[in-house]
Amino acid sequence: MNNLSFYSSGHYLGFSELGNLYSRDGQYLGWIEDDNTVWDKNGKYRGTITEIVGHRYILRSIFVLPPIPKPPKPAPNASVIPDPPPNVPPIKLDLGYQDAFSIGEVI
């Protein structure tokens, strides 16, 4: 699986490095656990990494109660910020699923 993530609209969300998630401009968003669950920098569950048509998305079900928050982790710096890729075609989400992060969201 590659390390670039997109919103369901096809816009580039950001990238991951060494289990950490960063926005497109290198701002620390949170971390990714071995089971592909994603937690924001404040320890709030955000969703799960899902690969659809060769692209990676972070999605969550609105019908499932989120797990209890975890203690925040220190914010590491990304070693290299990759050039933003072109947007990808939008996807249609299954009923009850949504993007785990909103475009322009500040956490």
N, CA, C and O atoms as a GROMACS GRO file, in nm:
protein
  428
    1MET      N    1   0.085  -0.118   0.000
    1MET     CA    2   0.000   0.000   0.000
    1MET      C    3   0.090   0.125   0.000
    1MET      O    4   0.189   0.131   0.073
    2ASN      N    5   0.054   0.222  -0.082
    2ASN     CA    6   0.135   0.343  -0.087
    2ASN      C    7   0.111   0.429   0.037
    2ASN      O    8   0.028   0.394   0.121
    3ASN      N    9   0.182   0.539   0.048
    3ASN     CA   10   0.168   0.621   0.169
    3ASN      C   11   0.092   0.751   0.145
    3ASN      O   12   0.093   0.838   0.232
    4LEU      N   13   0.027   0.766   0.029
    4LEU     CA   14  -0.052   0.886   0.000
    4LEU      C   15  -0.200   0.857   0.026
    4LEU      O   16  -0.250   0.751  -0.010
    5SER      N   17  -0.270   0.952   0.088
    5SER     CA   18  -0.412   0.935   0.118
    5SER      C   19  -0.492   1.047   0.052
    5SER      O   20  -0.444   1.158   0.035
    6PHE      N   21  -0.616   1.013   0.016
    6PHE     CA   22  -0.704   1.106  -0.053
    6PHE      C   23  -0.839   1.114   0.018
    6PHE      O   24  -0.878   1.023   0.091
    7TYR      N   25  -0.910   1.225  -0.004
    7TYR     CA   26  -1.049   1.238   0.037
    7TYR      C   27  -1.135   1.165  -0.067
    7TYR      O   28  -1.089   1.141  -0.179
    8SER      N   29  -1.257   1.130  -0.032
    8SER     CA   30  -1.346   1.064  -0.128
    8SER      C   31  -1.376   1.153  -0.248
    8SER      O   32  -1.414   1.104  -0.354
    9SER      N   33  -1.360   1.284  -0.232
    9SER     CA   34  -1.379   1.378  -0.344
    9SER      C   35  -1.267   1.367  -0.446
    9SER      O   36  -1.278   1.422  -0.556
   10GLY      N   37  -1.160   1.297  -0.411
   10GLY     CA   38  -1.044   1.282  -0.499
   10GLY      C   39  -0.931   1.377  -0.468
   10GLY      O   40  -0.822   1.363  -0.524
   11HIS      N   41  -0.953   1.474  -0.379
   11HIS     CA   42  -0.847   1.568  -0.341
   11HIS      C   43  -0.745   1.497  -0.252
   11HIS      O   44  -0.778   1.406  -0.176
   12TYR      N   45  -0.622   1.541  -0.264
   12TYR     CA   46  -0.511   1.484  -0.186
   12TYR      C   47  -0.522   1.528  -0.040
   12TYR      O   48  -0.528   1.648  -0.012
   13LEU      N   49  -0.524   1.433   0.052
   13LEU     CA   50  -0.531   1.460   0.196
   13LEU      C   51  -0.391   1.479   0.253
   13LEU      O   52  -0.363   1.581   0.316
   14GLY      N   53  -0.304   1.382   0.232
   14GLY     CA   54  -0.171   1.388   0.289
   14GLY      C   55  -0.098   1.256   0.274
   14GLY      O   56  -0.132   1.174   0.188
   15PHE      N   57   0.002   1.236   0.357
   15PHE     CA   58   0.089   1.120   0.344
   15PHE      C   59   0.123   1.064   0.482
   15PHE      O   60   0.104   1.129   0.584
   16SER      N   61   0.172   0.942   0.481
   16SER     CA   62   0.217   0.881   0.607
   16SER      C   63   0.364   0.846   0.595
   16SER      O   64   0.417   0.820   0.487
   17GLU      N   65   0.428   0.847   0.711
   17GLU     CA   66   0.571   0.814   0.720
   17GLU      C   67   0.596   0.757   0.858
   17GLU      O   68   0.564   0.819   0.959
   18LEU      N   69   0.653   0.638   0.863
   18LEU     CA   70   0.687   0.571   0.989
   18LEU      C   71   0.568   0.566   1.085
   18LEU      O   72   0.584   0.586   1.205
   19GLY      N   73   0.450   0.538   1.030
   19GLY     CA   74   0.331   0.523   1.113
   19GLY      C   75   0.265   0.653   1.156
   19GLY      O   76   0.172   0.651   1.236
   20ASN      N   77   0.312   0.765   1.105
   20ASN     CA   78   0.253   0.895   1.137
   20ASN      C   79   0.184   0.950   1.013
   20ASN      O   80   0.226   0.925   0.900
   21LEU      N   81   0.076   1.027   1.035
   21LEU     CA   82  -0.001   1.085   0.927
   21LEU      C   83   0.020   1.235   0.924
   21LEU      O   84   0.013   1.302   1.027
   22TYR      N   85   0.046   1.289   0.804
   22TYR     CA   86   0.071   1.431   0.786
   22TYR      C   87  -0.022   1.487   0.678
   22TYR      O   88  -0.063   1.415   0.587
   23SER      N   89  -0.054   1.615   0.689
   23SER     CA   90  -0.132   1.682   0.585
   23SER      C   91  -0.042   1.702   0.463
   23SER      O   92   0.077   1.674   0.466
   24ARG      N   93  -0.102   1.750   0.358
   24ARG     CA   94  -0.028   1.773   0.233
   24ARG      C   95   0.089   1.869   0.250
   24ARG      O   96   0.185   1.864   0.174
   25ASP      N   97   0.080   1.958   0.353
   25ASP     CA   98   0.189   2.054   0.376
   25ASP      C   99   0.279   2.015   0.494
   25ASP      O  100   0.357   2.097   0.542
   26GLY      N  101   0.269   1.889   0.540
   26GLY     CA  102   0.359   1.838   0.643
   26GLY      C  103   0.314   1.859   0.785
   26GLY      O  104   0.391   1.831   0.877
   27GLN      N  105   0.192   1.908   0.808
   27GLN     CA  106   0.141   1.924   0.946
   27GLN      C  107   0.103   1.787   1.002
   27GLN      O  108   0.036   1.708   0.936
   28TYR      N  109   0.148   1.760   1.122
   28TYR     CA  110   0.118   1.632   1.187
   28TYR      C  111  -0.031   1.622   1.216
   28TYR      O  112  -0.087   1.709   1.283
   29LEU      N  113  -0.096   1.516   1.166
   29LEU     CA  114  -0.238   1.495   1.189
   29LEU      C  115  -0.265   1.387   1.294
   29LEU      O  116  -0.364   1.394   1.366
   30GLY      N  117  -0.177   1.288   1.303
   30GLY     CA  118  -0.198   1.179   1.396
   30GLY      C  119  -0.113   1.059   1.360
   30GLY      O  120  -0.009   1.072   1.296
   31TRP      N  121  -0.159   0.941   1.402
   31TRP     CA  122  -0.081   0.821   1.377
   31TRP      C  123  -0.170   0.708   1.327
   31TRP      O  124  -0.292   0.712   1.339
   32ILE      N  125  -0.102   0.608   1.269
   32ILE     CA  126  -0.168   0.490   1.213
   32ILE      C  127  -0.118   0.368   1.288
   32ILE      O  128   0.003   0.349   1.302
   33GLU      N  129  -0.209   0.287   1.336
   33GLU     CA  130  -0.170   0.166   1.408
   33GLU      C  131  -0.157   0.049   1.311
   33GLU      O  132  -0.196   0.059   1.194
   34ASP      N  133  -0.101  -0.062   1.359
   34ASP     CA  134  -0.075  -0.179   1.274
   34ASP      C  135  -0.201  -0.235   1.210
   34ASP      O  136  -0.194  -0.297   1.103
   35ASP      N  137  -0.317  -0.215   1.273
   35ASP     CA  138  -0.443  -0.266   1.217
   35ASP      C  139  -0.509  -0.165   1.122
   35ASP      O  140  -0.625  -0.181   1.084
   36ASN      N  141  -0.434  -0.061   1.083
   36ASN     CA  142  -0.478   0.044   0.990
   36ASN      C  143  -0.581   0.140   1.050
   36ASN      O  144  -0.645   0.214   0.975
   37THR      N  145  -0.598   0.141   1.182
   37THR     CA  146  -0.683   0.243   1.243
   37THR      C  147  -0.603   0.372   1.252
   37THR      O  148  -0.482   0.371   1.272
   38VAL      N  149  -0.674   0.484   1.238
   38VAL     CA  150  -0.610   0.615   1.237
   38VAL      C  151  -0.662   0.696   1.356
   38VAL      O  152  -0.783   0.702   1.380
   39TRP      N  153  -0.570   0.757   1.429
   39TRP     CA  154  -0.600   0.839   1.547
   39TRP      C  155  -0.544   0.978   1.521
   39TRP      O  156  -0.434   0.991   1.468
   40ASP      N  157  -0.619   1.083   1.557
   40ASP     CA  158  -0.566   1.217   1.536
   40ASP      C  159  -0.466   1.252   1.645
   40ASP      O  160  -0.447   1.176   1.741
   41LYS      N  161  -0.401   1.366   1.631
   41LYS     CA  162  -0.293   1.404   1.723
   41LYS      C  163  -0.340   1.421   1.867
   41LYS      O  164  -0.259   1.422   1.959
   42ASN      N  165  -0.472   1.436   1.887
   42ASN     CA  166  -0.528   1.447   2.022
   42ASN      C  167  -0.572   1.313   2.080
   42ASN      O  168  -0.621   1.307   2.192
   43GLY      N  169  -0.552   1.204   2.004
   43GLY     CA  170  -0.587   1.071   2.051
   43GLY      C  171  -0.729   1.028   2.017
   43GLY      O  172  -0.775   0.925   2.067
   44LYS      N  173  -0.800   1.105   1.934
   44LYS     CA  174  -0.937   1.071   1.894
   44LYS      C  175  -0.934   0.977   1.774
   44LYS      O  176  -0.861   1.000   1.677
   45TYR      N  177  -1.013   0.871   1.781
   45TYR     CA  178  -1.026   0.779   1.668
   45TYR      C  179  -1.084   0.852   1.548
   45TYR      O  180  -1.184   0.922   1.561
   46ARG      N  181  -1.022   0.836   1.432
   46ARG     CA  182  -1.071   0.904   1.312
   46ARG      C  183  -1.128   0.808   1.209
   46ARG      O  184  -1.224   0.843   1.140
   47GLY      N  185  -1.074   0.688   1.197
   47GLY     CA  186  -1.124   0.594   1.097
   47GLY      C  187  -1.023   0.487   1.066
   47GLY      O  188  -0.932   0.460   1.144
   48THR      N  189  -1.041   0.425   0.950
   48THR     CA  190  -0.956   0.314   0.907
   48THR      C  191  -0.908   0.340   0.766
   48THR      O  192  -0.981   0.392   0.682
   49ILE      N  193  -0.784   0.304   0.741
   49ILE     CA  194  -0.730   0.315   0.605
   49ILE      C  195  -0.796   0.208   0.519
   49ILE      O  196  -0.799   0.090   0.554
   50THR      N  197  -0.848   0.252   0.406
   50THR     CA  198  -0.916   0.163   0.312
   50THR      C  199  -0.859   0.188   0.174
   50THR      O  200  -0.845   0.304   0.132
   51GLU      N  201  -0.826   0.082   0.102
   51GLU     CA  202  -0.777   0.099  -0.034
   51GLU      C  203  -0.890   0.068  -0.130
   51GLU      O  204  -0.952  -0.038  -0.124
   52ILE      N  205  -0.917   0.164  -0.220
   52ILE     CA  206  -1.023   0.149  -0.319
   52ILE      C  207  -0.965   0.189  -0.454
   52ILE      O  208  -0.912   0.299  -0.470
   53VAL      N  209  -0.975   0.101  -0.550
   53VAL     CA  210  -0.927   0.124  -0.687
   53VAL      C  211  -0.782   0.176  -0.687
   53VAL      O  212  -0.749   0.268  -0.762
   54GLY      N  213  -0.699   0.117  -0.603
   54GLY     CA  214  -0.558   0.150  -0.602
   54GLY      C  215  -0.519   0.278  -0.529
   54GLY      O  216  -0.403   0.318  -0.532
   55HIS      N  217  -0.616   0.343  -0.463
   55HIS     CA  218  -0.587   0.465  -0.388
   55HIS      C  219  -0.629   0.445  -0.243
   55HIS      O  220  -0.718   0.365  -0.213
   56ARG      N  221  -0.565   0.517  -0.154
   56ARG     CA  222  -0.586   0.501  -0.010
   56ARG      C  223  -0.674   0.614   0.043
   56ARG      O  224  -0.652   0.732   0.013
   57TYR      N  225  -0.773   0.576   0.124
   57TYR     CA  226  -0.866   0.670   0.186
   57TYR      C  227  -0.873   0.639   0.335
   57TYR      O  228  -0.848   0.526   0.376
   58ILE      N  229  -0.907   0.739   0.415
   58ILE     CA  230  -0.928   0.717   0.558
   58ILE      C  231  -1.076   0.744   0.582
   58ILE      O  232  -1.122   0.858   0.576
   59LEU      N  233  -1.148   0.636   0.611
   59LEU     CA  234  -1.294   0.642   0.620
   59LEU      C  235  -1.341   0.594   0.757
   59LEU      O  236  -1.270   0.520   0.826
   60ARG      N  237  -1.462   0.636   0.795
   60ARG     CA  238  -1.523   0.585   0.917
   60ARG      C  239  -1.672   0.565   0.894
   60ARG      O  240  -1.735   0.633   0.813
   61SER      N  241  -1.725   0.470   0.969
   61SER     CA  242  -1.868   0.441   0.963
   61SER      C  243  -1.939   0.527   1.067
   61SER      O  244  -1.895   0.534   1.182
   62ILE      N  245  -2.047   0.591   1.026
   62ILE     CA  246  -2.124   0.672   1.121
   62ILE      C  247  -2.214   0.584   1.208
   62ILE      O  248  -2.275   0.633   1.303
   63PHE      N  249  -2.224   0.455   1.175
   63PHE     CA  250  -2.310   0.363   1.249
   63PHE      C  251  -2.237   0.287   1.360
   63PHE      O  252  -2.299   0.212   1.435
   64VAL      N  253  -2.107   0.305   1.370
   64VAL     CA  254  -2.026   0.233   1.469
   64VAL      C  255  -1.975   0.332   1.573
   64VAL      O  256  -1.923   0.438   1.539
   65LEU      N  257  -1.990   0.296   1.699
   65LEU     CA  258  -1.938   0.382   1.805
   65LEU      C  259  -1.785   0.381   1.800
   65LEU      O  260  -1.724   0.275   1.789
   66PRO      N  261  -1.724   0.498   1.808
   66PRO     CA  262  -1.576   0.502   1.805
   66PRO      C  263  -1.517   0.446   1.934
   66PRO      O  264  -1.580   0.453   2.040
   67PRO      N  265  -1.396   0.392   1.926
   67PRO     CA  266  -1.328   0.345   2.046
   67PRO      C  267  -1.296   0.462   2.140
   67PRO      O  268  -1.301   0.578   2.101
   68ILE      N  269  -1.265   0.428   2.263
   68ILE     CA  270  -1.226   0.527   2.363
   68ILE      C  271  -1.099   0.597   2.316
   68ILE      O  272  -1.009   0.530   2.264
   69PRO      N  273  -1.088   0.729   2.332
   69PRO     CA  274  -0.966   0.800   2.290
   69PRO      C  275  -0.841   0.744   2.357
   69PRO      O  276  -0.847   0.686   2.465
   70LYS      N  277  -0.730   0.763   2.291
   70LYS     CA  278  -0.599   0.719   2.341
   70LYS      C  279  -0.518   0.841   2.383
   70LYS      O  280  -0.547   0.953   2.341
   71PRO      N  281  -0.418   0.820   2.466
   71PRO     CA  282  -0.331   0.933   2.502
   71PRO      C  283  -0.262   0.988   2.376
   71PRO      O  284  -0.218   0.909   2.292
   72PRO      N  285  -0.253   1.120   2.362
   72PRO     CA  286  -0.184   1.177   2.246
   72PRO      C  287  -0.038   1.134   2.241
   72PRO      O  288   0.023   1.105   2.344
   73LYS      N  289   0.016   1.132   2.121
   73LYS     CA  290   0.158   1.101   2.101
   73LYS      C  291   0.229   1.230   2.062
   73LYS      O  292   0.168   1.320   2.003
   74PRO      N  293   0.357   1.242   2.095
   74PRO     CA  294   0.431   1.363   2.056
   74PRO      C  295   0.431   1.382   1.905
   74PRO      O  296   0.435   1.285   1.829
   75ALA      N  297   0.427   1.505   1.863
   75ALA     CA  298   0.423   1.536   1.720
   75ALA      C  299   0.563   1.530   1.660
   75ALA      O  300   0.647   1.615   1.691
   76PRO      N  301   0.590   1.430   1.575
   76PRO     CA  302   0.720   1.424   1.507
   76PRO      C  303   0.718   1.513   1.383
   76PRO      O  304   0.611   1.553   1.337
   77ASN      N  305   0.832   1.542   1.331
   77ASN     CA  306   0.842   1.617   1.206
   77ASN      C  307   0.861   1.520   1.090
   77ASN      O  308   0.932   1.420   1.103
   78ALA      N  309   0.797   1.548   0.980
   78ALA     CA  310   0.817   1.466   0.861
   78ALA      C  311   0.957   1.492   0.807
   78ALA      O  312   1.003   1.607   0.804
   79SER      N  313   1.024   1.387   0.764
   79SER     CA  314   1.160   1.405   0.712
   79SER      C  315   1.159   1.471   0.575
   79SER      O  316   1.242   1.558   0.547
   80VAL      N  317   1.066   1.431   0.489
   80VAL     CA  318   1.055   1.487   0.355
   80VAL      C  319   0.907   1.501   0.322
   80VAL      O  320   0.830   1.406   0.337
   81ILE      N  321   0.868   1.620   0.276
   81ILE     CA  322   0.730   1.640   0.234
   81ILE      C  323   0.724   1.611   0.084
   81ILE      O  324   0.787   1.682   0.005
   82PRO      N  325   0.649   1.507   0.043
   82PRO     CA  326   0.644   1.476  -0.100
   82PRO      C  327   0.567   1.582  -0.178
   82PRO      O  328   0.480   1.650  -0.124
   83ASP      N  329   0.601   1.596  -0.305
   83ASP     CA  330   0.524   1.685  -0.391
   83ASP      C  331   0.382   1.634  -0.397
   83ASP      O  332   0.360   1.513  -0.412
   84PRO      N  333   0.283   1.723  -0.387
   84PRO     CA  334   0.144   1.677  -0.394
   84PRO      C  335   0.115   1.611  -0.529
   84PRO      O  336   0.150   1.664  -0.634
   85PRO      N  337   0.051   1.495  -0.526
   85PRO     CA  338   0.016   1.428  -0.652
   85PRO      C  339  -0.108   1.495  -0.711
   85PRO      O  340  -0.176   1.572  -0.643
   86PRO      N  341  -0.137   1.466  -0.836
   86PRO     CA  342  -0.262   1.516  -0.892
   86PRO      C  343  -0.380   1.452  -0.819
   86PRO      O  344  -0.367   1.342  -0.764
   87ASN      N  345  -0.493   1.520  -0.821
   87ASN     CA  346  -0.613   1.462  -0.762
   87ASN      C  347  -0.650   1.335  -0.838
   87ASN      O  348  -0.610   1.317  -0.953
   88VAL      N  349  -0.727   1.249  -0.773
   88VAL     CA  350  -0.773   1.125  -0.835
   88VAL      C  351  -0.924   1.136  -0.857
   88VAL      O  352  -0.987   1.226  -0.801
   89PRO      N  353  -0.982   1.047  -0.936
   89PRO     CA  354  -1.127   1.054  -0.956
   89PRO      C  355  -1.200   1.034  -0.822
   89PRO      O  356  -1.156   0.955  -0.739
   90PRO      N  357  -1.311   1.104  -0.802
   90PRO     CA  358  -1.387   1.086  -0.678
   90PRO      C  359  -1.446   0.946  -0.671
   90PRO      O  360  -1.466   0.879  -0.773
   91ILE      N  361  -1.473   0.902  -0.549
   91ILE     CA  362  -1.537   0.771  -0.529
   91ILE      C  363  -1.672   0.791  -0.463
   91ILE      O  364  -1.696   0.892  -0.397
   92LYS      N  365  -1.759   0.695  -0.482
   92LYS     CA  366  -1.890   0.696  -0.416
   92LYS      C  367  -1.877   0.609  -0.292
   92LYS      O  368  -1.841   0.492  -0.301
   93LEU      N  369  -1.905   0.667  -0.177
   93LEU     CA  370  -1.892   0.592  -0.052
   93LEU      C  371  -2.018   0.509  -0.027
   93LEU      O  372  -2.129   0.548  -0.062
   94ASP      N  373  -1.998   0.394   0.035
   94ASP     CA  374  -2.111   0.312   0.077
   94ASP      C  375  -2.192   0.387   0.181
   94ASP      O  376  -2.140   0.474   0.251
   95LEU      N  377  -2.319   0.354   0.191
   95LEU     CA  378  -2.409   0.417   0.288
   95LEU      C  379  -2.350   0.408   0.428
   95LEU      O  380  -2.309   0.300   0.472
   96GLY      N  381  -2.346   0.520   0.498
   96GLY     CA  382  -2.296   0.523   0.635
   96GLY      C  383  -2.148   0.550   0.650
   96GLY      O  384  -2.099   0.561   0.762
   97TYR      N  385  -2.077   0.562   0.540
   97TYR     CA  386  -1.934   0.591   0.549
   97TYR      C  387  -1.908   0.735   0.509
   97TYR      O  388  -1.977   0.792   0.426
   98GLN      N  389  -1.805   0.793   0.571
   98GLN     CA  390  -1.765   0.930   0.540
   98GLN      C  391  -1.615   0.943   0.556
   98GLN      O  392  -1.549   0.858   0.616
   99ASP      N  393  -1.563   1.053   0.500
   99ASP     CA  394  -1.420   1.082   0.519
   99ASP      C  395  -1.393   1.103   0.667
   99ASP      O  396  -1.473   1.165   0.738
  100ALA      N  397  -1.280   1.053   0.714
  100ALA     CA  398  -1.243   1.067   0.855
  100ALA      C  399  -1.196   1.208   0.888
  100ALA      O  400  -1.207   1.252   1.002
  101PHE      N  401  -1.144   1.278   0.789
  101PHE     CA  402  -1.101   1.417   0.804
  101PHE      C  403  -1.179   1.499   0.704
  101PHE      O  404  -1.213   1.449   0.597
  102SER      N  405  -1.207   1.625   0.735
  102SER     CA  406  -1.275   1.715   0.643
  102SER      C  407  -1.170   1.802   0.575
  102SER      O  408  -1.067   1.834   0.634
  103ILE      N  409  -1.198   1.841   0.451
  103ILE     CA  410  -1.106   1.928   0.378
  103ILE      C  411  -1.093   2.059   0.455
  103ILE      O  412  -1.192   2.124   0.488
  104GLY      N  413  -0.969   2.097   0.483
  104GLY     CA  414  -0.943   2.222   0.554
  104GLY      C  415  -0.962   2.215   0.704
  104GLY      O  416  -0.949   2.316   0.772
  105GLU      N  417  -0.994   2.098   0.757
  105GLU     CA  418  -1.015   2.082   0.901
  105GLU      C  419  -0.887   2.111   0.978
  105GLU      O  420  -0.778   2.069   0.939
  106VAL      N  421  -0.902   2.183   1.087
  106VAL     CA  422  -0.787   2.210   1.175
  106VAL      C  423  -0.809   2.129   1.302
  106VAL      O  424  -0.912   2.141   1.368
  107ILE      N  425  -0.709   2.045   1.336
  107ILE     CA  426  -0.720   1.966   1.459
  107ILE      C  427  -0.619   2.010   1.561
  107ILE      O  428  -0.614   1.955   1.671
   0.00000   0.00000   0.00000
